[in-house]
Amino acid sequence: MTSKGEKGILTLYSDVQATSVRWLWYPFIAVGKITLLQGDPGDGKSTMMMNLIAELSKGGKLPDGKAVGLSQRVIYQCSEDGVSDTIKPLLEKCGADCGNVAFINEETYSGLTLDDERIRQAIIEFRPKLVVIDPIQAYLGSDSDLQIAGRARKLMQRLGMWASVYDCAIVLIGHLNKKKREQKACIGALAVLMWWRLPGVSCRWSEIQRTQMSVSSGR
């Protein structure tokens, strides 16, 4: 038993200095936090993020009309589309400054996983304000099971630490398989461990501009 005035392993909240959440895009994507964006294929998740990436890269405007200010760097890691024939043309179509958007070449660096040390190293070197992983399922690794809370917690703690330490927002895009709805439970188990969630949202760019997107925060 600790004596009066000693706290042992505990920290008093009176010793904690309160800070405000810093938003990349209020109230959806917070800097230093993880955001999970999920929905069925074709909902427009990747298209929405592509537009957001373009605006950040050129210092444009957010969907609500707020100015981004200085241009920001972004890492967009996508395993589903070709880099030269799909992703770059889409970025250019959205008006992105491609000099501010980077990725890890998986033809050279294969076997990339969500908590891969190479992702952390890329963040350190490039100093992005936003990191997007699309889709999360492609980067889980063969031994990952997000329905096991302990493994998911460690994974999210590591990603959350990177977001906080390197002052960036991390967005994980999750595609639900219409034929295998049990994946929703898997992604849901992961989402419970997120600091910020976007559950069941419609994410078409035009609808976001009309503020039809809903958001809730979770722990």
DAURWO-V742484 format. One record per pair of residues at least 24 apart in sequence whose C-alpha atoms are under 7 Angstrom apart, sorted by the first residue. I is the first residue (numbers start at 1). J is the second residue. Records with the same first field share a line. If there is no record, write none. Layout:
I = J + J
This chain:
28 = 215
29 = 169
30 = 169
31 = 167 + 168 + 169
32 = 163 + 164 + 167 + 168 + 169
33 = 160 + 163 + 164 + 169 + 170 + 195
34 = 160 + 169 + 170 + 171 + 194 + 195 + 196
35 = 170 + 171 + 172 + 194 + 196 + 197
36 = 171 + 172 + 173 + 191 + 197 + 198
37 = 172 + 173 + 174 + 198
38 = 173 + 174 + 175 + 199 + 200
39 = 174 + 175 + 176 + 200
40 = 175 + 176 + 177 + 178
41 = 175 + 176
43 = 202 + 203 + 204
44 = 203 + 204
45 = 203 + 204
48 = 203 + 204 + 205
50 = 91
51 = 94
54 = 91 + 94 + 95 + 96 + 97
55 = 96
57 = 96 + 97 + 100 + 101
58 = 96 + 97
63 = 208 + 209
64 = 209
72 = 100 + 128 + 129
73 = 100 + 101 + 128 + 129 + 130
74 = 100 + 101 + 102 + 128 + 129 + 130 + 131
75 = 101 + 102 + 103 + 128 + 130 + 131 + 132
76 = 101 + 102 + 103 + 131 + 132 + 133
77 = 103 + 104 + 132 + 133 + 134
78 = 133 + 134 + 135
79 = 134 + 138
112 = 139
113 = 139 + 140 + 141
114 = 139 + 140
115 = 155 + 158 + 159
120 = 162
128 = 168
129 = 167 + 168 + 169
130 = 168 + 169 + 170
131 = 169 + 170 + 171
132 = 170 + 171 + 172
133 = 171 + 172 + 173
134 = 172 + 173
135 = 172 + 173 + 174 + 175
136 = 172 + 173 + 174
137 = 174
146 = 186 + 189 + 190
147 = 186 + 189
152 = 190
153 = 193
156 = 193
192 = 218 + 219
193 = 219
194 = 218 + 219
195 = 219
